[in-house]
């Protein structure tokens, strides 16, 4: 499960949805001011769908997406359903994704706004923070790129020996 919190760009939302579908994520929660596929008047919905589709390339139709306006409600609901809440955020106690942390069970990964990150009150509700180590001077990746990296690392153990691709001749 992936939770998109305050992701402003429809293109980032689309790219994240595509990465989710490619790496086996089935459910995505859109919260905060993240653009929602069915938000607004018909002409506004058409514009959002077109922009999201530009980078999602149809993945938006393959996922279970739902809107929960309040992220605190989303976290509470998911915890009650047995999910561990993870946040992709740098912090003093973040787990380094390069160390392949062993996280099992039902996982929900929160991805937050690029400029300000995920607020501390939300991070306090998370079971673990995950961090992508950086070698350069920049402090972060684009949120859609970071999503792909994090989901790859989290799903890597289940990908071993798997080669399921439409272009692969078997």
C-alpha positions as CSV (number, residue, x, y, z in Angstrom):
1,X,0.0,0.0,0.0
2,X,1.2,3.5,-0.8
3,X,-0.1,6.7,0.7
4,X,0.4,9.9,-1.3
5,X,0.3,12.9,1.0
6,X,0.3,16.5,-0.4
7,X,1.9,15.5,-3.8
8,X,1.1,18.5,-5.8
9,X,2.2,17.5,-9.3
10,X,-0.2,15.4,-11.4
11,X,2.8,14.1,-13.3
12,X,4.5,12.9,-10.2
13,X,1.2,11.2,-9.1
14,X,1.0,9.5,-12.5
15,X,4.7,8.4,-12.4
16,X,4.2,7.1,-8.8
17,X,1.1,5.1,-9.8
18,X,3.0,3.6,-12.7
19,X,5.9,2.5,-10.4
20,X,3.3,1.1,-7.9
21,X,1.7,-1.0,-10.6
22,X,5.0,-2.2,-12.0
23,X,6.2,-3.3,-8.5
24,X,3.0,-5.1,-7.4
25,X,1.4,-2.4,-5.2
26,X,-2.3,-2.9,-5.5
27,X,-3.7,-0.1,-3.3
28,X,-3.0,3.6,-3.2
29,X,-4.5,6.2,-0.8
30,X,-4.5,9.8,-2.0
31,X,-4.6,12.3,0.9
32,X,-4.1,15.9,1.7
33,X,-4.1,18.1,-1.5
34,X,-2.8,15.3,-3.7
35,X,-4.8,15.5,-7.0
36,X,-7.5,12.9,-7.1
37,X,-8.8,11.2,-10.3
38,X,-12.4,12.1,-9.6
39,X,-12.0,15.5,-8.1
40,X,-13.9,18.6,-9.3
41,X,-16.3,19.3,-12.1
42,X,-16.3,17.2,-15.3
43,X,-13.9,19.4,-17.2
44,X,-11.5,19.5,-14.2
45,X,-11.7,15.7,-13.9
46,X,-10.8,15.4,-17.5
47,X,-7.8,17.6,-17.2
48,X,-6.5,15.8,-14.1
49,X,-7.0,12.4,-15.7
50,X,-5.2,13.5,-18.9
51,X,-2.3,14.8,-16.9
52,X,-2.0,11.8,-14.6
53,X,-2.4,9.4,-17.6
54,X,0.5,11.2,-19.4
55,X,3.0,9.6,-16.9
56,X,0.9,6.7,-15.5
57,X,0.3,5.3,-19.0
58,X,-2.8,3.4,-17.9
59,X,-1.5,2.2,-14.6
60,X,-4.1,4.5,-12.9
61,X,-6.8,2.1,-14.2
62,X,-5.1,-1.0,-12.8
63,X,-4.8,0.1,-9.2
64,X,-7.3,0.4,-6.4
65,X,-7.1,4.1,-5.5
66,X,-9.2,5.8,-2.9
67,X,-9.4,9.2,-1.3
68,X,-9.1,9.8,2.4
69,X,-8.9,13.5,3.0
70,X,-7.3,13.3,6.5
71,X,-4.0,11.5,6.6
72,X,-4.5,10.9,10.4
73,X,-7.7,9.0,9.6
74,X,-5.9,7.0,6.9
75,X,-3.1,6.1,9.3
76,X,-5.5,5.1,12.1
77,X,-7.6,3.0,9.7
78,X,-4.6,1.2,8.3
79,X,-3.1,0.5,11.7
80,X,-6.4,-1.0,12.8
81,X,-6.2,-3.2,9.8
82,X,-2.7,-4.5,10.8
83,X,-0.5,-2.3,8.6
84,X,2.9,-1.1,9.6
85,X,3.1,2.5,8.7
86,X,6.4,3.6,7.0
87,X,7.4,7.0,5.8
88,X,10.1,7.8,3.2
89,X,11.8,10.6,5.1
90,X,15.2,11.4,6.4
91,X,15.5,11.4,10.1
92,X,17.7,10.6,13.1
93,X,16.3,7.1,13.4
94,X,15.6,6.4,9.7
95,X,16.4,2.9,8.4
96,X,18.9,3.0,5.5
97,X,17.3,1.3,2.5
98,X,20.7,0.3,1.2
99,X,20.9,-2.0,4.3
100,X,17.8,-3.9,3.1
101,X,15.8,-3.6,6.3
102,X,13.7,-6.7,6.9
103,X,10.2,-5.4,6.9
104,X,7.5,-8.1,6.7
105,X,3.7,-8.2,6.8
106,X,1.3,-5.5,5.6
107,X,3.2,-2.3,4.8
108,X,1.9,1.2,4.0
109,X,4.5,3.6,2.7
110,X,3.8,7.4,3.0
111,X,5.3,9.7,0.4
112,X,5.1,13.4,1.2
113,X,5.6,16.8,-0.3
114,X,9.0,17.3,-1.8
115,X,9.8,20.8,-0.4
116,X,8.7,20.4,3.2
117,X,8.6,16.7,3.6
118,X,6.3,14.9,5.9
119,X,5.3,16.9,9.0
120,X,6.7,15.7,12.4
121,X,3.2,15.0,13.9
122,X,2.6,12.5,11.1
123,X,6.1,11.0,11.4
124,X,5.5,10.4,15.1
125,X,2.6,8.0,14.1
126,X,4.9,5.9,11.8
127,X,6.4,2.6,12.8
128,X,9.5,3.2,10.8
129,X,11.2,5.9,8.7
130,X,13.1,4.8,5.6
131,X,15.9,6.8,4.0
132,X,17.6,6.5,0.7
133,X,21.3,7.2,1.2
134,X,22.7,10.0,-0.9
135,X,26.2,10.6,-2.3
136,X,25.8,14.0,-3.9
137,X,25.2,17.4,-2.4
138,X,21.4,17.4,-3.1
139,X,19.3,16.3,-0.1
140,X,16.6,14.5,-2.0
141,X,15.3,12.8,-5.2
142,X,12.2,13.8,-7.0
143,X,9.3,12.1,-5.2
144,X,8.5,9.8,-8.1
145,X,12.1,8.7,-8.4
146,X,12.4,8.2,-4.7
147,X,9.2,6.1,-4.8
148,X,10.6,3.8,-7.4
149,X,13.8,3.3,-5.5
150,X,12.0,2.7,-2.2
151,X,9.4,0.3,-3.7
152,X,12.2,-1.6,-5.5
153,X,14.1,-2.1,-2.3
154,X,11.0,-3.1,-0.4
155,X,9.8,-5.6,-3.0
156,X,13.3,-6.9,-4.1
157,X,13.1,-10.1,-1.9
158,X,9.9,-11.2,-3.7
159,X,11.3,-10.4,-7.2
160,X,14.1,-13.0,-7.1
161,X,13.7,-15.4,-10.0
162,X,10.8,-13.4,-11.4
163,X,10.9,-12.4,-15.0
164,X,7.4,-11.4,-16.0
165,X,7.5,-8.8,-18.7
166,X,5.4,-8.4,-21.8
167,X,8.4,-8.1,-24.1
168,X,10.1,-11.2,-22.7
169,X,9.9,-14.2,-25.1
170,X,9.3,-17.4,-22.9
